[in-house]
Each structure stands twice: as C-alpha cells, then as structure tokens.
C-alpha cells in the first residue's frame, strides 16, 4: 500500500505523471467529489511506466536513465572488451588499456580488485606460501577412496 508520506513527498511528480499517463487530475482524484480509493491509487502509482518522473526520482535519484541509455552503455562496454581482446590476440606492442566502466545512476560504484599486498595482509602466510602448495589429482580407483560414498 502506498503511504500518505510517499504521496506527499512525490506529489509534484505524481501530479505530472497522472496527467500525462492517465489524463487524471491528481488533486481531483484525491480531494474531489469522487476521490479514488487507496487500492486504486496504489494500483495507478504502481502502474506508472519506468520512464515516469516518479519512478525516475524513486529509483535513480531523479536522473533519467531509461532502457535505451542502459543498452547503449552496455554496448560501449562490450565493444571496448572486444577491442581489448583483439588488441591482445594480435599481440600489438604496448599495454592494454583499462576497461571502460560506465557508471549508472542510482547504482553504487563497483568494488575495485584487491592488490597483492592487501591479499597477503588479509590472508597472512597462507597467501604468501600459495605458490609452494602442489595439488595433485587422486585416481578414482585409489585405496583412499574405497570407503567414500
């Protein structure tokens, strides 16, 4: 159920969206001669399109970022990945550039990968001696595996 606080906090956006998407005057729908009920108001608000002003404000802090922008950002990142792979595959001289990461509005920044020093300090000697550990596969018909179910 939509709360009174939600309607009060987003009234300007809701009013514009109701007029644009439904042709309904929100003031009339709430305070007029025939006000809509809470269930219908909730259904109308939940039915607003993702491009509506209310949904943009709620989900992305007011920044307009629709499906087209998301697809374009994903395309740019994939094209950059392809270019980097081709650069490596043809063994051009020089260092490969860092991948492009387009920041989406309303999303937190991606976590950066840990450095070797951070891993060693976190895992201690286990990470430092990892290159000395040798793992060998065990044969399926070895005596150690006879009692294992």
N, C-alpha and C positions, 0 to 999 in steps of 0.2 A: 504494500500500500504506500502511496506517495504521501509524505508528511506535509503539514502546513508550512514548516520551515523550508522545505525544498521548493515549494511554490513561491514563497516569499523571497527566497534568495535568488531565484532564477526567473522572476516574474517578467522582466523585460524580454528575455529570450523566449520564454514560453508564449508570451503575447504575440510576438512576431511569428513564431512557428505555427501557432494555432491559426493565425490569419492566413499565412502563406500555404500551409499544408491542408488545412481543413475548411478554410473560409469561415471560421468561427471567431467571434469577438470574445476573448477570454474573460474580459470584465463582465460581459453579459452572461457568459456561461457560468461564472462563479456567483455573481451578485444580482443577476437579472430576475425577470418574472418567473422564468423556468430554469433554475440552475441545474447543472448536471450533478449526478451523484458521485460519491467518492470512487466507486468501482469504474464508472465510465471515464472519469477524469484520469484515473490510473491507467486505464487501457489506452486512452488518447496520448498520454505522455509516453508510455512505453512503446507506442506505435510510431513515434517520431522517427524520421529517417536518420541514418548516421551523419548525414551532411547538415542536419538542422543545427541552429545556433545553440540550442540547449544541449544537444549531445556533444557538440564540439567543446563547449565550456566544461561539461561534466567529465568527459573522457580525455581531453587533451589540453586542458587549461585555456581553452578559447582559440587555440591555433587551428586553422583549417588545414587538415591533413586527411584527405579522402583516399579512396581506393586507387585512384589514378596516381596520386603522389607516391603512395606506398609501392605500387608496381614499378614506377619509374625509378625509385630509389633502389629497389631490388635488382632491376635490370642493370643499373650502373654498377652495382657491386659485383654482379655476376660477370659483366663484361670486363671489369678490372681483374677478376680472378682468372678469366680466360687469357687475357693479355699476359698476366704474370706467368701462367703455366706455359704459354707459347715462348715467352722470353727464356724460361728455364729449359724448355725442351730443345730449343735451337741453340742453346748454350752461347748466347750472346755474352760478350765481355761486360763486366760490371755487376753491380749488386742489384738485386731485385728490390723494387720499392715496396714500402709498406702498403698493405691492402687498404682500399678506400672503405671507410665505415661511415655511412650517412646516419647522423643522429636523428631519430624520430621524435617528434614532440610527444611529451607525456610519458616517455619511457626513460628508465634510468640508464646511465652510461654502462656499457659493457665492462666487466671486470678485466683488468689487464693481466696477462700471464705473469706468473712469479718468476723472479730471476733465480739463477743457480744459488746465489748467496742466501736468498730468502728460503729456498727449499732446504738447504743444508742447515740453516739455523732452526727451521721448524722441525725437520725430521732427525736432526743430530747426526750421529755417526752412521746411522742406517743408510742415509742418502749418500754420505761420503764414501762408504765402502761398497756401494751398489755395483761398481764395475768389477769387483773381485768375486762376486757371487756367480756361480755357474749353475745353471738349471739344466738337468738332463732328463729327457723323457724316459718314462718307465715302460717297459714292454708289457703288453696286455696279458701275456701268459707267464709273468714272473711270479715267484713264490710269495712275494709280499702281498699280491692282490688276490690270492686264493680265498681268503676268508672274508673279503669285502663283498657286500651285496649291493 
